[in-house]
Amino acid sequence: MEKVVGIRFKPAGKIYDFSSGPYVLNVGDKVIVTTEQGLGFGVVATPPVPLDKKEVKSTLKKVFRLATEKDVVQREKNIALETEAHEFCQKQVDKLGLEMNLFAVESTFDASKLTFFFTADGRVDFRELVKILVRQFRLRIEMRQVGIRNQAKMCGGLGRCGREICCSSFIEKFEPVSIKMAKEQGLSLNPTKISGLCGRLMCCLTFEDKTYKKLKERYPKIGKYVITDKGRGKVIRHNVICNRLTVKLDEGGEHETEINQVKLDKPKG
């Protein structure tokens, strides 16, 4: 029976499905696979499972073979080439005065093509730069402009939580993030406190969004009037983690109490 295995080409990158063929593979094994750009060096991210042909819309490419020590050496040479290309390209960008932020270079496994990743505020005329790179490396050159979130994912770093940023450690694709999620979780709306290294809203705001929405279903909305053991007042804050809410009393002052200790009341007038 044919089996499908998940292969990842770079840390926290997307997992692609391949046919495992005759090979017995385990998570962490290094393999050479067939891709649209030729052979590629990848790592097994998910173990082989029986192929469900109903779920597969196209023919899967196959694992070509297990990676050898020679392949590992070739990958190390590619990394050295990428480093050299990045340094050279950055010097040319500065020399040409191009308004672009070059942050990564990737080589195909056979070192026949270099892809240069950059961010920019608008379109960049890099035709002269490409000519210089072709003359220098004698390889196919591709310039790829990406968004700021993709830059953070590829470069990595530490978030304000002190851990490696989520997008470069395990998130495979970006989900929509909105300021409403921060409001739902009672977080400060100060952009510097809810933004990640990329300057966009932190991806982790999506992790607990559904949980907060579910927990808040039994809470009276902000602005509603309730009756507490201290008297009548208006709800001004929720603390769903502690199962409590804060009420601004009609008689003055604030009172924090458990959710099961209040009941709804209609506003006066």
C-alpha positions in Angstrom: 0.0 0.0 0.0 1.3 3.4 -0.9 2.0 5.7 2.0 2.3 9.5 2.3 4.9 11.3 4.4 5.2 14.9 5.5 8.4 16.7 4.5 9.6 20.1 5.7 12.3 22.0 3.9 13.1 24.6 6.5 12.3 25.1 10.2 8.7 26.0 10.9 8.1 25.9 7.1 5.1 24.3 5.4 4.9 20.6 5.5 4.5 19.0 2.0 3.1 15.6 1.3 5.3 13.1 -0.6 4.9 9.4 -1.5 7.3 7.5 0.8 7.8 4.8 -1.8 9.8 1.8 -0.6 11.5 3.6 2.2 10.9 3.2 5.9 11.0 6.7 7.3 10.9 8.2 10.8 10.5 11.7 12.0 13.8 13.6 11.7 15.2 11.5 8.9 16.9 13.5 6.1 15.8 12.7 2.6 16.2 13.8 -1.0 12.9 14.4 -2.7 11.7 15.3 -6.2 10.3 18.9 -6.5 9.3 21.2 -9.3 12.7 22.8 -9.2 14.6 19.5 -9.2 15.9 17.5 -6.2 15.4 19.0 -2.8 16.9 18.4 0.7 14.2 17.9 3.4 13.5 16.5 6.8 10.7 14.1 7.7 8.2 16.1 9.8 5.3 13.6 10.0 5.6 9.8 9.8 4.3 7.8 6.8 0.5 6.9 6.9 -1.6 5.0 4.4 -2.6 7.1 1.4 -6.2 8.1 1.1 -6.7 8.6 -2.6 -10.0 10.4 -2.1 -8.3 13.2 -0.2 -5.4 13.6 -2.6 -6.3 15.7 -5.6 -3.1 15.3 -7.6 -0.3 12.8 -8.0 2.2 13.0 -5.2 5.9 13.4 -5.9 8.2 10.8 -4.4 11.0 10.6 -1.9 13.9 10.0 -4.3 16.3 8.5 -1.7 17.6 8.8 1.8 20.1 11.7 2.3 23.8 10.6 2.4 26.8 12.2 4.1 27.7 13.7 0.7 24.2 15.3 0.6 24.7 16.9 4.0 28.1 18.3 2.8 26.4 19.7 -0.3 23.8 21.4 1.9 26.6 22.9 4.0 28.2 24.2 0.8 24.8 25.7 -0.2 24.6 27.5 3.1 28.1 29.0 2.6 27.1 30.1 -0.9 23.9 31.7 0.5 26.0 33.7 3.0 28.4 34.8 0.3 25.6 35.8 -2.0 23.8 37.8 0.7 27.0 39.8 1.6 27.7 40.6 -2.1 24.1 41.5 -2.9 23.9 43.8 0.1 27.0 45.7 -1.1 25.5 46.1 -4.6 22.1 47.3 -3.2 23.9 50.0 -1.2 26.1 50.9 -4.2 23.0 51.2 -6.5 21.0 53.1 -3.8 18.0 50.7 -4.0 15.3 51.2 -1.4 15.0 47.5 -0.4 15.7 45.5 2.7 17.5 42.3 1.7 17.2 39.7 4.5 17.7 36.2 3.1 19.1 34.2 0.3 18.1 30.6 -0.6 19.9 28.2 -3.0 18.4 25.2 -4.7 19.9 21.9 -3.6 21.9 21.5 -6.9 23.1 25.1 -6.5 21.8 26.1 -9.9 19.6 28.9 -8.7 19.7 31.6 -6.0 16.6 33.3 -4.7 17.0 36.7 -2.9 14.2 37.7 -0.5 13.6 41.3 0.4 11.0 43.7 1.7 10.2 47.2 0.3 7.6 49.9 0.6 6.9 49.9 -3.1 8.1 48.4 -6.4 11.8 48.2 -6.9 13.7 48.4 -10.3 16.3 45.7 -9.7 17.1 44.9 -13.3 20.7 46.2 -13.0 21.2 44.3 -9.8 20.1 41.0 -11.4 22.7 41.6 -14.2 25.4 42.1 -11.7 24.4 39.0 -9.7 24.3 36.8 -12.8 27.8 38.0 -13.8 29.1 37.3 -10.3 27.7 33.8 -9.6 26.9 32.5 -13.1 23.6 31.1 -11.8 19.9 31.7 -12.3 18.8 34.6 -10.1 15.3 35.3 -8.7 14.4 38.4 -6.7 11.3 37.8 -4.5 9.6 40.6 -2.6 7.6 39.4 0.5 5.6 40.9 3.3 7.0 42.0 6.7 5.4 39.0 8.5 7.2 36.6 6.1 10.5 38.3 6.9 10.0 37.7 10.6 9.1 34.1 10.0 12.3 33.5 7.9 14.7 35.5 10.2 13.3 34.4 13.6 13.9 36.0 16.9 12.6 36.2 20.5 9.1 37.6 21.3 8.2 39.7 24.3 7.3 36.4 26.1 11.0 35.5 26.0 10.4 32.5 23.7 11.2 32.0 20.0 8.5 33.8 17.9 5.7 31.5 17.0 5.8 32.0 13.2 9.4 30.8 13.0 9.0 27.9 15.4 5.8 26.1 14.6 3.2 28.2 12.7 3.0 27.0 9.1 0.7 29.7 7.7 -0.5 33.0 8.9 -4.1 33.4 10.2 -6.0 36.7 10.2 -5.4 38.8 13.4 -7.6 41.7 14.4 -7.6 44.4 17.1 -10.9 42.9 18.3 -9.1 39.9 19.5 -7.0 42.0 21.9 -10.2 43.8 23.1 -11.9 40.4 23.8 -8.9 39.3 25.9 -8.9 42.6 27.9 -5.4 43.5 26.7 -3.9 46.9 26.5 -4.5 48.4 23.0 -1.1 50.1 23.0 0.4 49.1 19.7 3.8 48.5 21.2 2.4 45.9 23.6 0.3 43.9 21.2 2.6 43.9 18.2 5.3 41.4 17.3 8.8 41.8 15.9 7.3 42.4 12.5 5.3 45.4 13.7 2.0 43.6 13.1 -0.5 42.3 15.7 1.0 39.3 17.5 -0.1 35.9 16.0 -0.6 34.5 19.5 -3.8 36.7 19.9 -5.5 34.0 17.8 -4.6 31.1 20.1 -7.2 31.9 22.8 -9.7 33.9 20.9 -12.3 31.2 20.6 -11.9 30.3 24.3 -12.5 33.9 25.4 -15.5 34.2 23.2 -17.0 30.9 24.6 -16.3 31.9 28.2 -17.8 35.4 27.7 -21.1 34.0 26.5 -22.4 33.8 30.1 -21.1 37.2 31.0 -23.3 40.3 30.9 -21.9 42.7 28.3 -19.8 45.8 29.3 -22.3 48.6 30.1 -25.1 46.3 31.3 -26.6 46.9 34.7 -26.5 44.1 37.3 -27.4 43.6 40.9 -24.6 42.6 43.3 -24.4 42.0 47.0 -23.1 45.6 47.3 -25.9 47.0 45.3 -26.8 47.9 41.7 -24.1 48.9 39.2 -22.8 48.9 35.6 -20.4 46.2 34.4 -17.1 47.8 33.4 -14.6 44.9 33.2 -14.5 41.2 32.7 -11.9 38.8 34.2 -12.8 35.5 32.5 -9.7 33.7 33.7 -10.6 34.3 37.3 -14.3 33.9 36.7 -15.0 37.5 37.9 -16.2 40.9 36.7 -16.0 44.5 38.0 -19.0 46.7 38.5 -19.2 50.4 39.0 -21.7 50.9 41.7 -24.5 53.5 41.5 -23.6 54.6 45.0 -20.0 55.1 44.0 -16.9 53.0 43.9 -16.1 49.8 42.1 -16.8 46.2 43.2 -15.2 43.0 41.9 -17.3 39.9 42.3 -17.7 36.4 40.9 -20.0 36.0 37.9 -22.4 33.7 39.8 -23.0 36.3 42.4 -24.7 38.8 40.1 -27.9 39.0 38.2 -29.1 41.2 35.3 -31.1 44.4 36.0 -32.7 46.8 33.6 -31.2 50.4 33.6 -33.3 53.0 35.4 -35.5 55.4 33.4 
